[in-house]
């Protein structure tokens, strides 16, 4: 992979990451809000742009579909018992220059045979480009790799870690993250296979997820990623 360095930025392909067991297709379209921001919770404002790698990141890609899902403040994903199916799930689209703005709450960590760092899942679909499945992490998180309980996740990848800082108030984090796609890149998703399935993750799913659309066996988990 070639990394282009310009006066403004480093142009590096965005790394893929695993889909994970909590994806649900069919999330509602949003103008940019993912989770409701309650006064007691830490908020997150994320801006960025989806860029074309072959143009050395000089061209934004318009109308890219961003399918996003994340855990709530307590580290719980929607779709289980007593949680609205689409809470903290949404589809947004980039503007004509590939730019996007997301408002949400800062995702909580959850215990998956050891803690995972705070993260947001992205499924990025752009016409003429392979679909990218990845996860966004935050710098200074204690549970980034090598402490990440998901040993096959990419919380060690520089392209997936954003700096989130306080600007206007102590309860609001702000960050900027660009997504870089290549037309010649192979389909960029790290899927779980029977051979690479992390046993701790599977046990957590089996024991804690009680929703009909959630995987409860290895075969169901694998089929969810088709």
Long-range contacts (C-beta under 8 A, 24 or more apart in sequence): 4-56, 4-57, 6-56, 6-57, 6-58, 9-57, 9-178, 11-51, 11-53, 11-56, 11-57, 11-180, 12-158, 12-159, 12-180, 13-53, 13-159, 13-180, 13-181, 13-182, 13-185, 14-124, 14-132, 14-134, 14-159, 14-160, 14-178, 14-179, 14-180, 14-181, 14-188, 15-134, 15-154, 15-157, 15-159, 15-160, 16-132, 16-133, 16-134, 16-154, 16-188, 16-189, 16-190, 17-133, 17-134, 17-135, 17-153, 17-154, 17-157, 17-160, 17-190, 18-133, 18-135, 18-150, 18-152, 18-153, 18-154, 18-189, 18-190, 18-191, 18-192, 19-121, 19-123, 19-133, 19-189, 19-190, 19-191, 19-192, 19-224, 19-225, 20-121, 20-135, 20-192, 21-192, 21-201, 21-205, 21-209, 21-214, 21-215, 21-221, 21-224, 22-69, 22-77, 22-79, 22-121, 22-214, 23-69, 23-121, 23-123, 23-224, 23-225, 24-69, 24-78, 24-79, 24-85, 24-89, 24-213, 27-67, 27-68, 27-69, 27-86, 27-89, 27-90, 27-91, 28-86, 28-89, 28-90, 28-91, 29-90, 29-91, 29-92, 29-93, 30-90, 30-91, 30-92, 31-92, 32-92, 32-100, 32-101, 32-102, 32-103, 33-90, 33-102, 33-103, 33-104, 34-68, 34-70, 34-88, 34-89, 34-90, 34-102, 34-103, 34-104, 34-120, 35-70, 35-72, 35-87, 35-88, 35-104, 35-105, 36-87, 36-105, 37-103, 37-104, 37-105, 38-73, 38-105, 41-73, 41-105, 41-106, 41-171, 42-73, 42-105, 42-106, 42-171, 42-172, 42-173, 43-103, 43-104, 43-105, 43-106, 43-171, 43-172, 43-173, 44-102, 44-103, 44-104, 44-105, 44-106, 44-107, 44-164, 44-172, 44-173, 44-174, 44-175, 45-101, 45-102, 45-103, 45-172, 45-173, 45-174, 45-175, 46-101, 46-102, 46-103, 46-104, 46-120, 46-136, 46-162, 46-174, 46-175, 46-176, 46-177, 47-99, 47-100, 47-101, 47-102, 47-174, 47-175, 47-176, 47-177, 48-99, 48-100, 48-176, 48-177, 48-178, 48-179, 49-94, 49-97, 49-98, 49-99, 49-100, 49-178, 49-179, 50-94, 50-98, 50-100, 50-124, 50-126, 50-178, 50-179, 50-180, 50-181, 51-98, 51-178, 51-179, 51-180, 51-181, 52-180, 52-181, 52-182, 52-183, 53-180, 53-181, 53-182, 53-183, 53-185, 54-182, 54-183, 54-184, 57-178, 57-180, 59-98, 60-94, 60-97, 60-98, 60-99, 61-94, 61-98, 61-126, 61-129, 61-181, 62-94, 62-95, 62-96, 62-97, 62-98, 63-93, 63-94, 63-96, 63-126, 63-127, 64-93, 64-94, 64-98, 64-100, 64-124, 64-125, 64-126, 64-179, 65-91, 65-93, 65-124, 65-125, 65-126, 66-91, 66-92, 66-93, 66-94, 66-100, 66-122, 66-123, 66-124, 67-91, 67-122, 67-123, 67-124, 67-125, 68-92, 68-102, 68-120, 68-121, 68-122, 68-123, 69-120, 69-121, 70-104, 70-107, 70-119, 70-120, 70-121, 71-107, 71-108, 71-109, 71-110, 72-105, 72-107, 72-108, 73-105, 73-106, 73-107, 73-108, 74-108, 75-107, 75-108, 75-109, 75-110, 75-111, 76-108, 76-110, 79-211, 79-213, 79-214, 80-208, 80-209, 80-210, 80-211, 80-214, 81-210, 81-211, 106-164, 106-173, 109-143, 111-149, 111-204, 112-149, 112-150, 112-200, 112-201, 112-204, 113-149, 113-200, 113-201, 113-203, 113-204, 114-147, 114-149, 114-200, 115-143, 115-147, 115-149, 116-143, 116-148, 116-149, 116-150, 116-153, 117-141, 117-142, 117-143, 117-144, 117-147, 117-148, 117-155, 118-143, 119-155, 122-179, 124-179, 124-181, 126-181, 128-183, 129-181, 129-182, 129-183, 129-185, 130-181, 130-183, 130-185, 130-186, 130-187, 130-188, 131-187, 131-188, 131-189, 132-179, 132-181, 132-188, 132-189, 133-188, 133-189, 133-190, 133-191, 134-160, 134-188, 134-189, 135-160, 136-160, 136-162, 136-177, 137-161, 137-162, 138-162, 138-163, 138-164, 138-173, 138-175, 139-163, 139-164, 149-200, 150-198, 150-201, 151-198, 152-190, 152-192, 152-196, 152-198, 154-190, 191-225, 192-221, 192-222, 192-225, 193-222, 194-218, 194-222, 197-221, 197-222
